[in-house]
Amino acid sequence: MRIALIGTGRIGAFHAGVLARHSEVGQLVVADADAARAAEVAALTGATATATVAEALAGADAVVIASATAAHAGLIAAAARAGLPAFCEKPVALDVPGTLEALGAVEAAGTELQLGFMRRFDAGYRNARELVRSGRLGRLHTVRAVTSDPAPPPAAYLPLSGGLYRDCLVHDFDIVRWVTGREVTEVYAMGSDAGPAMFRAAGDIDTAAVVLTLDDGTLATATAARCNGAGYDVRLELAGEYDQFAVGLDDRTPLTSAEPHGPGRPDKPWTGFLERFAPAYEAELDAFVRLVRGEAANPCDGRDALHALRIAEACEVSRRERRVVPVAEIPGGAVREG
């Protein structure tokens, strides 16, 4: 199988390594707006670097998109026009109209689009999904999602990111839907820009808290922080009438007990998403290869990205207007379920 990888930044370089090792990938072709970076990644992985996206797509069996966010929608459409299945890092686009346009191109072409919500491939989250469905927790009454980065991203990234809800918490919105099997009906979101001045300059926030109401009445909270000096902290807590479980709670969770005999600070707290979710990133690309080969169904299609984005958009409205916002207020809810 020949795969074209578009984008060779941090996550693109990681994907290149995974694809180069995959037994079903016979040829990997990489392209990037930074030709030198593409050549470097190609040299490290045994891939072939091309000068343009068109050259990379020529003769490819599938496309992996790991470019800058602003290019995602256009590359998804280009892959669709070429009749190629595509894997794309989230988001499809930074707004609902752009997302709908890209999904329309995929639907018109009849191709596949798998989105990079890697938490769906993490062992803990997969176990949590099974626990909910098995009835082990009984009636699920509370869900708590946490995503905290140890250090903020570069200032230049913030204006391009889409903001904390779309860039960061969108993972939590997707995983709450996936684990519980429920839809989010309304949100109430707050945010703070009291951290580094670069967030205020970008019109963004560095800390957020959201209350989500699910369609069966279950309450969920999702919090995010860009400046969590203790380490990279991503967890999901599920509380039911019979039991309670947590994803992301292990000997590397950057959490120290204040109790006299509680657990102390971990020796090696998680430092970032690539370290914490490396096996999940590999698993999602393996799932994509199997999708391309016709061996498995799409585990995370473009509609999933749209649903998560609409929740993030509702959060933006809620924070701005300081009110509860039904997700139904956000356009795009009538997208056809394929």
Salt bridges, closest charged atoms under 4 A:
GLU24 OE1 - ARG293 NH1 2.93
ASP32 OD1 - ARG37 NH2 3.06
GLU89 OE2 - HIS15 NE2 2.63
GLU107 OE2 - ARG336 NE 3.22
ASP122 OD1 - ARG276 NH1 2.97
ASP149 OD2 - ARG226 NH1 3.29
ASP167 OD1 - LYS90 NZ 3.14
ASP167 OD2 - ARG226 NH2 2.78
ASP172 OD1 - ARG119 NH1 3.01
ASP174 OD1 - ARG120 NH2 2.68
GLU183 OE2 - ARG177 NH2 2.79
ASP215 OD1 - ARG182 NE 2.72
ASP216 OD2 - ARG182 NE 3.90
ASP233 OD2 - ARG235 NH2 2.72
GLU237 OE1 - ARG144 NH1 3.24
GLU237 OE2 - ARG235 NH1 3.26
ASP243 OD2 - ARG136 NE 3.95
GLU275 OE2 - ARG252 NH2 2.61
GLU282 OE2 - ARG21 NH2 3.20
ASP286 OD1 - HIS22 NE2 2.77
ASP286 OD2 - ARG290 NE 3.18
GLU295 OE2 - ARG293 NE 2.81
ASP301 OD2 - ARG303 NH2 2.64
ASP304 OD1 - ARG120 NH2 3.36
ASP304 OD1 - ARG177 NH1 3.59
GLU313 OE2 - ARG166 NE 3.24
GLU316 OE2 - ARG166 NH1 3.49
GLU316 OE1 - ARG319 NH2 3.80
GLU321 OE1 - ARG323 NE 2.59
GLU329 OE1 - ARG323 NH2 2.92
GLU337 OE1 - ARG303 NE 3.30
GLU337 OE2 - HIS307 NE2 3.55
